[in-house]
Amino acid sequence: MTNLRRAPDRRFQPGRRVGLALCLLALLLAGGRSAAAQISLVGGGPQVQVSALGRYGQVAQGAQQTVAVVMNHSTGFHSWPDEAQLVIPSWLGDDFFPIQTQLVLAKASAGLSLEPARIAWPQPQPVPVDFLMTGTKQDLLSFKDRAVILVTVNVAADAPVGPASVELKLTYQSCDETTCYQPEEPVLKVDFAVVPAGTDFMATAAPDPANDFGAGAAAANDGGVAFNFFGKQFRVASAGVLGLLTLLLLAALGGLLLNFTPCVLPVLPIKIMGMSRAAGDPRRLAVLGLVMSAGVIAFWLVIGGAIAFVAGFTAISSLFQTSWFSLVVGLFVAVMALGMLGLFEVVLPQAVYRYQPKQETLPGAFGFGIMTAVLSTPCTAPFMGTAAAWAARQQSAITLTTFAAIGAGMALPYLILSLRPGMLAKVPRTGPASNVLKQVMGLLMLAVAVFFLGIPIAGALRQAPAPASRDYWWGVAALVVAAAAWLVWRTVQLTPHRGRRLFFGAAGTLVALGMLSLAPGLTSQGPIDWVYYSPEKLAAVQAEGKVAVIDFTAEWCLNCKTLEKTVLHRPQITALLEAPNVVPIKVDLTGDNPDGRRLLNEMGAVGIPLLAVIGPGTDYATGKLTFDSYTVDVVQQAVSKAGGG
């Protein structure tokens, strides 16, 4: 391809990934034209999202299955057509060698075969390009937007009854207006079940491609971004400036709500106390607030940059797929907690002293902003998760802007407090009361450290597909109870005021009793007899015509645990999941689970929590009901609909 500028290969080595993320952050903070030019040389992020699904969840022996391979092109990107429809215009010259889109059978279960002659390719559309860099755009026939390839799979009359699958290898090369990128070759797997010939509940004739996938898929193109808020659905148009601004506003709102999740709440009093000490100097307080806000936004920009530019990094949850991340966070939080407890001077080097929360320094404020953002990663606030998932599929500039909006929304409360020092007037700055509060917060931060350190240990000891151990929650509970007990004890010692003793004594007692009551549930697997996911088990459920309620979860996902405890463990839901026609399936993503990650992608999601309900009433392949937040009523209605009732 001598005519085209080739972008660097995006499949980097691990060491280069870290370097790229750091360089990206430096460029973004530096600003200017040089940064924009550098980003344009790297590429456009996830240019094409591909997926595959079967028309039927079950197919009879001797019948045919239709598989749709969907190519969702990001705005401004396209890919070359198949060989039969590829047209190379004369203005490109004779030495131009494009890579056409191809689809071949990589692997199939016994009795399954592909009919290459019956692959139905989408119609290419004219796309304006300027490959020769002349400043004049000319139309080129290409696949763009949502392109659906239809494949016919034959099921032999003697094919074994039971779980089956086909794996299709898709080869394509994506381009923008001036540049073509390295070709991609993903392998897409479709699972279904083969049932005996003559089964009356399953249509055995092959569907008509023109009337099934084609029209429906085309109509779904650019239908906006669907948000799910505890079962309440609403959709925001993604096209145009107004649509983009609305999505950015929702992303910022999601970032703001991160401050009220259980991941971040324990550290908020620490920061407020630190800011109160600087409230006597409004100018310094404003600078510290801006620096901390910059730390929060910088972290989210690095996450956005990793999603946009690093192959294989598709969501915030990708951080937890490597055990070192949780270990580093746990150790860092433990160091901060020791600083709150006043132990720096004894056991740590002096260089660390300026980063502890007790000292309001510029490096400390920036580091605290990063730490606050890091602590929020196990929790996904409403709106933020959907906005982040949408941004991960857009061009790099939109991805970065969306994650900057998440960071700005999260940093907003600290910025307001730093600019309005009068709001901090009643916060204790020095004295015994301030020391007690810092000590209590230090113990709570140690509990957070145990949580982060327990995740990789539990993941390392886990034997898939069984769940990871939750015993580390006993350590978390012990530290929370210790913090509550210390609050009660020190309050009694320091003040004779009956009202204060009653208030703080009651607060500490309630926290301790609440933690002790939650601990058994947090350390157990709950009352539901889960089937732990494998492709074969899910295919067997489909073959039996049952409803599958699939819970995607992980030990680091606190929102997942909250939804399980407050919704799925309710008596009416546990009874529902014990019904003969319902099978509860758990997908544990705590450690490395490639089959689980693949299923999550097939559900159209990039992060968790996620609850998926599929069944004969909604068509296993195309009628999935998915929720990133839900209530008891939502689950009951979804199971009823999936069961056809």
C-alpha positions as CSV (number, residue, x, y, z in Angstrom):
1,M,0.0,0.0,0.0
2,T,2.4,2.7,-1.2
3,N,-0.4,5.3,-1.6
4,L,-1.6,5.4,2.0
5,R,0.0,6.6,5.2
6,R,0.0,3.6,7.6
7,A,-0.8,4.2,11.2
8,P,1.4,2.5,13.9
9,D,0.3,-1.0,14.9
10,R,-2.1,-0.6,17.8
11,R,-1.3,-4.0,19.2
12,F,1.4,-2.8,21.6
13,Q,3.6,-4.6,24.0
14,P,2.6,-4.2,27.7
15,G,5.4,-1.9,28.5
16,R,4.6,0.4,25.6
17,R,0.9,0.6,26.8
18,V,1.9,2.2,30.0
19,G,4.2,4.6,28.3
20,L,1.5,5.6,25.8
21,A,-0.9,6.3,28.6
22,L,1.6,8.5,30.4
23,C,2.6,10.3,27.3
24,L,-1.0,10.9,26.5
25,L,-1.6,12.5,29.9
26,A,1.4,14.7,29.5
27,L,0.2,15.9,26.0
28,L,-3.3,16.6,27.3
29,L,-2.1,18.6,30.2
30,A,0.4,20.5,28.0
31,G,-2.3,21.3,25.4
32,G,-1.5,23.1,22.1
33,R,-1.3,22.1,18.5
34,S,1.6,19.7,18.9
35,A,-0.5,17.5,21.2
36,A,-3.4,17.4,18.8
37,A,-1.0,16.5,15.9
38,Q,0.6,13.7,17.9
39,I,-2.8,12.2,18.8
40,S,-3.8,12.2,15.1
41,L,-0.8,10.1,14.3
42,V,-1.7,7.4,16.7
43,G,-5.1,6.5,15.3
44,G,-8.8,6.6,15.9
45,G,-9.4,4.3,18.8
46,P,-11.9,1.4,18.4
47,Q,-12.8,2.1,14.8
48,V,-15.1,-1.0,14.3
49,Q,-17.0,-3.0,16.9
50,V,-17.8,-6.5,15.6
51,S,-20.2,-9.1,17.0
52,A,-22.0,-12.2,15.9
53,L,-25.4,-13.7,16.8
54,G,-27.5,-16.6,15.7
55,R,-31.1,-16.3,14.5
56,Y,-32.2,-19.3,16.7
57,G,-31.2,-20.5,20.1
58,Q,-32.0,-24.0,19.0
59,V,-31.9,-25.6,15.6
60,A,-33.2,-29.0,14.6
61,Q,-31.1,-31.7,12.9
62,G,-31.2,-31.3,9.1
63,A,-32.1,-27.6,9.4
64,Q,-30.1,-24.4,8.9
65,Q,-29.0,-21.6,11.2
66,T,-28.6,-18.0,10.1
67,V,-25.8,-16.1,11.7
68,A,-25.5,-12.3,11.5
69,V,-22.0,-10.8,11.8
70,V,-22.4,-7.1,12.6
71,M,-19.8,-4.5,11.9
72,N,-20.5,-1.2,13.8
73,H,-18.2,1.5,12.3
74,S,-17.4,4.5,14.4
75,T,-18.3,7.9,12.9
76,G,-15.9,8.8,10.2
77,F,-14.6,5.3,9.7
78,H,-15.4,2.7,7.0
79,S,-14.0,-0.7,5.8
80,W,-13.4,-2.2,2.4
81,P,-16.2,-4.3,0.8
82,D,-15.9,-8.0,0.0
83,E,-14.0,-9.2,-3.0
84,A,-17.0,-9.4,-5.3
85,Q,-18.1,-5.8,-4.6
86,L,-14.7,-4.2,-4.3
87,V,-14.2,-1.5,-6.9
88,I,-10.9,0.3,-7.1
89,P,-11.3,3.6,-8.9
90,S,-8.7,4.6,-11.5
91,W,-7.7,7.7,-9.6
92,L,-6.0,5.5,-6.9
93,G,-3.5,4.1,-9.4
94,D,-2.4,0.6,-10.4
95,D,-0.2,-0.1,-7.4
96,F,-3.0,0.2,-4.8
97,F,-3.7,-3.0,-2.9
98,P,-6.6,-2.8,-0.4
99,I,-7.5,-5.6,2.0
100,Q,-11.1,-6.6,1.3
101,T,-13.5,-7.9,4.0
102,Q,-13.5,-11.7,4.2
103,L,-15.4,-14.2,6.4
104,V,-14.4,-17.8,6.7
105,L,-15.2,-20.7,9.1
106,A,-12.5,-21.1,11.7
107,K,-14.0,-23.9,13.8
108,A,-17.3,-25.7,14.1
109,S,-18.9,-28.4,16.1
110,A,-19.5,-31.8,14.6
111,G,-22.2,-31.8,11.9
112,L,-22.0,-28.1,11.2
113,S,-20.8,-26.6,7.9
114,L,-20.7,-23.2,6.2
115,E,-22.1,-22.4,2.8
116,P,-19.7,-19.7,1.4
117,A,-21.9,-19.2,-1.6
118,R,-24.8,-18.2,0.7
119,I,-23.0,-15.4,2.5
120,A,-25.1,-12.3,2.0
121,W,-22.9,-9.2,2.0
122,P,-24.3,-5.7,2.8
123,Q,-24.5,-3.2,0.1
124,P,-21.4,-0.8,0.0
125,Q,-22.1,2.9,0.3
126,P,-20.2,5.9,-1.1
127,V,-17.8,7.4,1.4
128,P,-15.8,10.7,0.7
129,V,-12.1,10.1,1.1
130,D,-8.8,12.0,0.3
131,F,-6.3,9.1,0.3
132,L,-3.9,11.0,-2.0
133,M,-3.9,14.1,0.3
134,T,-4.8,16.5,-2.6
135,G,-7.4,18.4,-0.6
136,T,-10.2,17.1,-2.8
137,K,-12.5,14.3,-1.6
138,Q,-13.8,11.6,-3.9
139,D,-16.4,8.9,-3.2
140,L,-15.3,5.4,-2.6
141,L,-17.7,2.4,-2.2
142,S,-17.2,1.0,1.3
143,F,-19.0,-0.6,4.3
144,K,-19.9,2.0,6.9
145,D,-22.2,2.7,9.8
146,R,-23.8,-0.7,10.7
147,A,-23.0,-3.3,8.2
148,V,-24.6,-6.8,8.6
149,I,-23.1,-9.9,7.0
150,L,-25.5,-12.9,6.9
151,V,-24.1,-16.5,6.9
152,T,-26.0,-19.8,6.5
153,V,-24.8,-22.7,8.6
154,N,-26.0,-26.2,7.7
155,V,-26.8,-28.6,10.5
156,A,-26.4,-32.2,9.3
157,A,-29.2,-34.7,9.8
158,D,-26.9,-36.8,12.0
159,A,-25.4,-33.8,13.9
160,P,-25.0,-34.7,17.7
161,V,-27.9,-33.3,19.8
162,G,-26.8,-30.8,22.4
163,P,-24.6,-27.7,22.7
164,A,-23.0,-26.6,19.4
165,S,-21.1,-23.6,18.1
166,V,-19.4,-22.1,15.1
167,E,-16.4,-19.7,15.1
168,L,-16.1,-17.3,12.2
169,K,-12.9,-15.5,11.3
170,L,-13.6,-11.9,10.0
171,T,-10.8,-10.1,8.2
172,Y,-11.2,-6.4,7.5
173,Q,-9.3,-3.2,7.2
174,S,-10.7,0.1,8.6
175,C,-10.0,3.5,7.2
176,D,-10.9,7.1,7.8
177,E,-10.8,9.9,5.2
178,T,-7.0,9.9,4.7
179,T,-5.6,6.8,6.5
180,C,-6.0,3.0,6.4
181,Y,-5.1,1.1,9.6
182,Q,-3.7,-2.3,10.3
183,P,-6.1,-5.1,9.3
184,E,-7.9,-6.9,12.1
185,E,-8.8,-10.6,12.3
186,P,-11.2,-11.2,15.2
187,V,-12.7,-14.7,15.7
188,L,-16.4,-14.6,16.6
189,K,-18.2,-17.4,18.3
190,V,-21.9,-18.2,18.2
191,D,-23.4,-20.8,20.6
192,F,-26.7,-22.6,20.1
193,A,-28.2,-26.0,20.7
194,V,-29.0,-28.8,18.2
195,V,-32.3,-30.5,19.0
196,P,-33.7,-33.7,17.5
197,A,-35.2,-33.5,14.0
198,G,-38.9,-32.9,13.9
199,T,-39.0,-30.9,17.2
200,D,-42.2,-28.9,16.9
201,F,-41.4,-25.9,19.0
202,M,-38.5,-24.8,16.8
203,A,-38.9,-23.7,13.2
204,T,-36.5,-25.8,11.1
205,A,-36.6,-23.9,7.8
206,A,-33.8,-21.4,7.3
207,P,-34.9,-17.8,7.7
208,D,-35.0,-15.4,4.8
209,P,-32.0,-13.1,5.2
210,A,-33.7,-10.2,3.4
211,N,-36.6,-10.2,5.8
212,D,-35.0,-11.1,9.1
213,F,-31.6,-9.6,10.2
214,G,-31.1,-7.2,7.3
215,A,-34.0,-4.8,7.7
216,G,-34.0,-4.9,11.5
217,A,-30.3,-4.3,11.7
218,A,-30.3,-1.4,9.3
219,A,-33.2,0.2,11.1
220,A,-31.3,0.0,14.4
221,N,-28.4,2.1,13.1
222,D,-27.8,5.2,15.2
223,G,-30.8,4.8,17.3
224,G,-29.2,6.8,20.1
225,V,-27.8,5.7,23.4
226,A,-30.2,3.8,25.7
227,F,-29.9,4.5,29.5
228,N,-31.4,2.2,32.1
229,F,-32.1,3.7,35.5
230,F,-33.5,0.9,37.8
231,G,-35.7,-0.4,35.0
232,K,-36.7,3.0,33.7
233,Q,-35.6,3.3,30.1
234,F,-34.8,6.5,28.2
235,R,-32.8,7.2,25.1
236,V,-30.6,10.1,24.2
237,A,-29.8,10.9,20.5
238,S,-26.1,10.7,19.9
239,A,-26.0,12.6,16.6
240,G,-25.4,16.4,16.4
241,V,-23.9,18.9,18.8
242,L,-27.0,18.8,21.1
243,G,-26.9,15.1,21.4
244,L,-23.2,15.1,22.3
245,L,-23.6,17.8,24.9
246,T,-26.5,15.9,26.5
247,L,-24.3,12.8,26.7
248,L,-21.4,14.8,28.2
249,L,-23.8,16.2,30.8
250,L,-25.0,12.8,31.7
251,A,-21.4,11.6,32.0
252,A,-20.6,14.5,34.3
253,L,-23.7,13.7,36.4
254,G,-22.5,10.1,36.7
255,G,-19.1,11.4,37.8
256,L,-20.7,13.6,40.4
257,L,-22.7,10.7,41.8
258,L,-19.5,8.6,42.1
259,N,-18.8,10.7,45.2
260,F,-21.8,9.2,47.0
261,T,-20.9,5.5,46.3
262,P,-19.5,3.3,49.0
263,C,-16.1,3.3,47.2
264,V,-15.5,7.1,47.8
265,L,-17.6,8.0,50.8
266,P,-15.0,6.9,53.4
267,V,-12.4,9.4,52.2
268,L,-14.7,12.5,51.8
269,P,-14.4,13.6,55.5
270,I,-10.6,13.4,55.2
271,K,-10.5,15.8,52.3
272,I,-13.0,18.1,53.8
273,M,-11.0,18.3,57.1
274,G,-7.8,19.0,55.1
275,M,-9.5,21.7,53.1
276,S,-10.9,23.3,56.3
277,R,-7.3,23.8,57.6
278,A,-6.5,25.9,54.5
279,A,-9.8,27.8,54.7
280,G,-8.1,30.7,56.5
281,D,-6.2,31.5,53.2
282,P,-8.9,31.6,50.5
283,R,-6.3,32.0,47.7
284,R,-4.3,28.9,48.8
285,L,-7.5,26.9,49.3
286,A,-8.6,27.7,45.7
287,V,-5.2,26.6,44.3
288,L,-5.4,23.4,46.3
289,G,-8.9,22.7,45.1
290,L,-7.9,23.3,41.5
291,V,-4.9,21.0,41.8
292,M,-7.0,18.2,43.4
293,S,-9.6,18.6,40.7
294,A,-6.8,18.3,38.1
295,G,-5.7,15.1,39.7
296,V,-9.2,13.6,39.5
297,I,-9.6,14.7,35.8
298,A,-6.1,13.5,35.0
299,F,-6.9,10.0,36.1
300,W,-10.0,9.8,34.1
301,L,-8.2,11.2,31.0
302,V,-5.6,8.4,31.3
303,I,-8.4,5.8,31.5
304,G,-10.0,7.4,28.4
305,G,-6.7,7.4,26.7
306,A,-6.1,3.7,27.4
307,I,-9.5,2.8,26.0
308,A,-9.0,4.9,22.9
309,F,-5.4,3.9,22.1
310,V,-4.5,0.6,23.8
311,A,-5.7,-2.6,22.2
312,G,-7.5,-4.9,24.6
313,F,-8.4,-2.1,27.1
314,T,-12.1,-1.6,26.6
315,A,-13.5,-0.5,29.9
316,I,-12.7,0.7,33.4
317,S,-13.1,-2.8,34.7
318,S,-10.1,-3.8,32.5
319,L,-8.0,-2.4,35.4
320,F,-9.1,-5.2,37.6
321,Q,-8.2,-8.0,35.1
322,T,-4.6,-7.5,36.3
323,S,-3.9,-8.4,39.9
324,W,-1.1,-5.8,40.3
325,F,-3.6,-2.9,40.0
326,S,-5.6,-4.0,43.1
327,L,-2.3,-4.7,45.0
328,V,-0.9,-1.3,44.2
329,V,-4.1,0.5,45.1
330,G,-4.4,-1.5,48.3
331,L,-0.8,-0.7,49.4
332,F,-1.2,3.0,48.5
333,V,-4.4,3.3,50.5
334,A,-2.8,1.5,53.4
335,V,0.1,4.1,53.4
336,M,-2.5,6.9,53.4
337,A,-4.3,5.3,56.3
338,L,-1.1,5.0,58.3
339,G,-0.5,8.7,57.7
340,M,-4.0,9.4,59.1
341,L,-3.1,7.4,62.2
342,G,0.1,9.5,62.7
343,L,2.6,6.7,61.9
344,F,4.5,8.2,59.0
345,E,7.3,9.7,61.2
346,V,8.0,6.3,62.7
347,V,8.0,3.8,59.8
348,L,8.1,5.7,56.5
349,P,10.7,7.8,54.7
350,Q,10.4,11.6,55.0
351,A,9.8,11.9,51.2
352,V,6.4,10.2,51.7
353,Y,5.4,12.8,54.3
354,R,4.3,15.4,51.9
355,Y,1.7,13.1,50.3
356,Q,-0.2,12.2,53.4
357,P,-3.6,13.8,53.9
358,K,-2.5,15.6,57.0
359,Q,-0.3,18.0,54.9
360,E,-2.1,20.3,52.4
361,T,0.6,20.4,49.7
362,L,0.3,20.7,46.0
363,P,1.7,17.2,45.3
364,G,-0.5,15.9,48.1
365,A,-3.6,17.5,46.7
366,F,-2.9,16.2,43.2
367,G,-2.2,12.7,44.6
368,F,-5.3,12.8,46.7
369,G,-7.3,13.6,43.6
370,I,-5.9,10.6,41.8
371,M,-6.5,8.4,44.8
372,T,-10.1,9.5,45.1
373,A,-10.7,8.7,41.4
374,V,-8.9,5.3,41.7
375,L,-11.1,4.4,44.7
376,S,-14.2,5.0,42.6
377,T,-13.3,2.4,40.0
378,P,-15.1,-0.5,41.7
379,C,-18.3,1.5,41.6
380,T,-20.2,2.6,38.6
381,A,-22.6,5.5,39.2
382,P,-25.9,5.7,37.3
383,F,-25.5,7.2,33.8
384,M,-21.7,7.1,34.0
385,G,-21.4,3.4,33.0
386,T,-23.6,3.8,29.9
387,A,-21.9,7.0,28.9
388,A,-18.4,5.4,29.3
389,A,-19.5,2.3,27.3
390,W,-20.8,4.6,24.5
391,A,-17.6,6.6,24.5
392,A,-15.4,3.5,24.2
393,R,-16.8,2.9,20.8
394,Q,-16.3,6.5,19.5
395,Q,-13.4,8.3,17.9
396,S,-10.6,9.1,20.3
397,A,-11.5,12.8,20.7
398,I,-15.0,12.0,21.8
399,T,-13.7,9.2,24.1
400,L,-11.3,11.6,25.8
401,T,-13.9,14.4,26.1
402,T,-16.4,12.0,27.7
403,F,-14.0,10.7,30.3
404,A,-12.9,14.3,31.0
405,A,-16.6,15.1,31.6
406,I,-16.8,12.2,34.1
407,G,-13.7,13.6,35.9
408,A,-15.0,17.1,35.9
409,G,-18.3,16.0,37.4
410,M,-16.5,14.0,40.1
411,A,-14.2,17.0,40.9
412,L,-17.0,19.5,41.0
413,P,-17.9,19.3,44.8
414,Y,-14.2,19.8,45.8
415,L,-13.9,22.7,43.5
416,I,-17.0,24.4,44.9
417,L,-15.8,23.9,48.5
418,S,-12.4,25.3,47.6
419,L,-14.0,28.4,46.1
420,R,-16.5,28.8,49.0
421,P,-14.4,28.5,52.2
422,G,-17.3,29.7,54.3
423,M,-19.0,26.3,53.8
424,L,-16.1,24.7,55.8
425,A,-16.5,27.0,58.9
426,K,-18.0,24.3,61.2
427,V,-15.5,21.5,60.3
428,P,-13.0,20.9,63.2
429,R,-9.5,21.9,62.1
430,T,-7.4,21.0,65.1
431,G,-7.7,19.6,68.6
432,P,-8.8,16.3,70.1
433,A,-12.0,16.1,68.1
434,S,-10.1,16.5,64.8
435,N,-7.6,13.9,65.8
436,V,-10.4,11.4,66.7
437,L,-12.1,11.9,63.4
438,K,-8.7,11.4,61.5
439,Q,-8.1,8.2,63.5
440,V,-11.5,6.9,62.7
441,M,-11.1,7.7,59.0
442,G,-7.7,6.1,59.1
443,L,-9.2,2.8,60.3
444,L,-11.9,3.0,57.7
445,M,-9.2,3.5,55.0
446,L,-7.4,0.4,56.3
447,A,-10.6,-1.4,55.8
448,V,-10.6,-0.1,52.2
449,A,-7.0,-1.3,51.8
450,V,-7.9,-4.8,53.0
451,F,-10.7,-4.9,50.4
452,F,-8.4,-4.0,47.5
453,L,-5.7,-6.4,48.8
454,G,-8.2,-9.2,49.2
455,I,-9.4,-9.0,45.6
456,P,-6.2,-10.3,43.9
457,I,-5.6,-12.9,46.6
458,A,-9.1,-14.3,46.2
459,G,-8.8,-14.2,42.4
460,A,-5.4,-16.1,42.5
461,L,-6.9,-18.8,44.8
462,R,-10.1,-19.1,42.7
463,Q,-10.7,-22.3,40.7
464,A,-12.9,-21.4,37.7
465,P,-15.8,-21.5,37.2
466,A,-16.3,-21.6,41.0
467,P,-16.5,-18.3,42.8
468,A,-13.7,-16.5,44.5
469,S,-13.5,-16.7,48.3
470,R,-14.9,-13.8,50.3
471,D,-13.2,-14.4,53.6
472,Y,-11.3,-11.1,53.3
473,W,-14.5,-9.4,54.1
474,W,-14.1,-10.5,57.7
475,G,-10.9,-8.3,57.9
476,V,-12.9,-5.4,56.4
477,A,-15.7,-5.9,59.0
478,A,-13.2,-6.1,61.9
479,L,-11.6,-2.8,60.9
480,V,-15.0,-1.0,60.5
481,V,-16.1,-2.3,63.9
482,A,-12.8,-1.1,65.4
483,A,-13.3,2.3,63.9
484,A,-16.9,2.5,65.3
485,A,-15.7,1.3,68.7
486,W,-12.9,3.8,68.8
487,L,-15.3,6.6,68.0
488,V,-17.6,5.7,70.9
489,W,-14.7,5.2,73.4
490,R,-12.9,8.4,72.6
491,T,-16.1,10.4,72.6
492,V,-16.9,9.2,76.1
493,Q,-13.3,10.1,77.2
494,L,-13.2,13.6,75.6
495,T,-16.5,15.2,76.3
496,P,-18.9,15.2,79.3
497,H,-21.6,16.6,77.0
498,R,-24.5,14.2,77.2
499,G,-25.9,15.1,73.8
500,R,-22.6,14.5,72.0
501,R,-22.0,11.3,73.8
502,L,-25.5,10.1,72.9
503,F,-25.2,11.1,69.2
504,F,-21.7,9.7,68.5
505,G,-22.3,6.7,70.7
506,A,-25.4,5.8,68.8
507,A,-23.7,6.5,65.5
508,G,-20.8,4.2,66.3
509,T,-23.0,1.5,67.7
510,L,-25.3,1.5,64.7
511,V,-22.3,1.3,62.3
512,A,-20.8,-1.6,64.3
513,L,-24.0,-3.5,64.5
514,G,-24.8,-2.9,60.9
515,M,-21.4,-4.2,59.8
516,L,-21.7,-7.3,62.0
517,S,-25.1,-8.0,60.5
518,L,-23.8,-7.6,57.0
519,A,-20.6,-9.6,57.4
520,P,-22.1,-13.1,57.2
521,G,-23.9,-12.1,54.0
522,L,-20.8,-10.5,52.5
523,T,-18.7,-13.6,53.2
524,S,-21.2,-16.2,51.9
525,Q,-22.3,-16.9,48.4
526,G,-25.9,-16.1,49.3
527,P,-29.2,-18.1,49.2
528,I,-29.2,-18.7,45.4
529,D,-28.0,-22.0,44.0
530,W,-26.1,-20.5,41.1
531,V,-24.9,-22.4,38.1
532,Y,-21.5,-21.0,37.2
533,Y,-21.2,-20.0,33.6
534,S,-19.7,-22.0,30.8
535,P,-20.8,-21.8,27.1
536,E,-21.9,-25.5,27.3
537,K,-24.1,-24.9,30.3
538,L,-25.8,-21.9,28.8
539,A,-26.4,-23.8,25.5
540,A,-27.9,-26.7,27.6
541,V,-30.3,-24.3,29.2
542,Q,-31.4,-23.0,25.8
543,A,-31.8,-26.5,24.5
544,E,-34.2,-27.2,27.4
545,G,-36.3,-24.1,26.6
546,K,-35.7,-22.6,30.0
547,V,-35.2,-18.9,31.1
548,A,-31.6,-18.0,32.0
549,V,-31.1,-15.2,34.5
550,I,-27.4,-14.3,34.1
551,D,-25.7,-12.2,36.7
552,F,-22.3,-10.7,35.7
553,T,-20.4,-9.9,38.8
554,A,-16.9,-9.7,40.4
555,E,-15.5,-9.4,43.9
556,W,-14.2,-5.9,43.2
557,C,-17.6,-4.6,42.0
558,L,-19.3,-3.1,45.0
559,N,-22.4,-2.1,43.0
560,C,-22.8,-5.7,41.9
561,K,-22.7,-6.8,45.6
562,T,-25.2,-4.1,46.6
563,L,-27.7,-5.1,43.8
564,E,-27.3,-8.8,44.7
565,K,-27.9,-8.2,48.4
566,T,-30.8,-5.8,48.0
567,V,-32.6,-7.3,45.0
568,L,-31.5,-10.8,44.1
569,H,-31.4,-12.1,47.7
570,R,-34.9,-10.9,48.4
571,P,-37.2,-13.9,49.2
572,Q,-39.5,-13.3,46.2
573,I,-36.6,-13.2,43.8
574,T,-34.9,-16.3,45.3
575,A,-38.2,-18.1,45.0
576,L,-38.5,-17.0,41.4
577,L,-35.0,-18.2,40.6
578,E,-35.9,-21.6,42.1
579,A,-38.7,-22.2,39.6
580,P,-38.4,-25.3,37.4
581,N,-38.2,-23.2,34.2
582,V,-35.6,-20.7,35.5
583,V,-31.9,-21.3,35.8
584,P,-29.8,-18.6,37.6
585,I,-26.3,-18.4,36.0
586,K,-23.4,-16.4,37.5
587,V,-20.5,-15.1,35.4
588,D,-17.7,-14.3,37.8
589,L,-15.2,-11.8,36.3
590,T,-13.0,-11.5,39.4
591,G,-10.0,-13.0,37.6
592,D,-9.2,-14.1,34.1
593,N,-12.4,-15.4,32.6
594,P,-12.2,-15.2,28.8
595,D,-15.5,-17.0,28.2
596,G,-17.3,-14.7,30.6
597,R,-15.7,-11.6,29.0
598,R,-16.8,-12.8,25.6
599,L,-20.4,-13.3,26.8
600,L,-20.4,-9.9,28.3
601,N,-19.4,-8.5,24.9
602,E,-22.1,-10.5,23.2
603,M,-24.6,-8.9,25.5
604,G,-23.5,-5.5,24.1
605,A,-21.9,-4.3,27.4
606,V,-18.3,-3.4,28.3
607,G,-18.7,-3.2,32.1
608,I,-20.6,-4.5,35.1
609,P,-22.9,-4.7,37.0
610,L,-25.1,-6.3,34.4
611,L,-28.1,-8.7,34.7
612,A,-29.2,-10.4,31.5
613,V,-32.5,-12.4,31.1
614,I,-33.0,-14.6,28.0
615,G,-35.6,-17.2,27.3
616,P,-37.9,-18.7,24.6
617,G,-40.3,-15.8,25.1
618,T,-37.8,-13.2,23.9
619,D,-35.7,-15.4,21.5
620,Y,-32.4,-16.4,23.0
621,A,-30.3,-14.9,20.3
622,T,-32.0,-11.5,19.6
623,G,-34.3,-10.7,22.5
624,K,-31.9,-10.3,25.4
625,L,-33.1,-8.2,28.3
626,T,-30.2,-6.5,30.0
627,F,-30.1,-4.1,33.0
628,D,-27.2,-2.4,34.7
629,S,-29.5,-1.4,37.5
630,Y,-32.7,-3.1,38.5
631,T,-35.4,-3.6,41.2
632,V,-37.5,-6.5,42.3
633,D,-40.3,-5.6,39.9
634,V,-37.9,-5.2,37.0
635,V,-36.5,-8.7,37.5
636,Q,-39.9,-10.3,38.0
637,Q,-41.2,-8.7,34.8
638,A,-38.1,-9.6,32.8
639,V,-38.4,-13.3,33.8
640,S,-42.1,-13.4,33.0
641,K,-41.5,-11.9,29.6
642,A,-38.5,-14.2,28.8
643,G,-40.7,-17.2,29.8
644,G,-43.4,-16.1,27.4
645,G,-45.9,-15.4,30.3
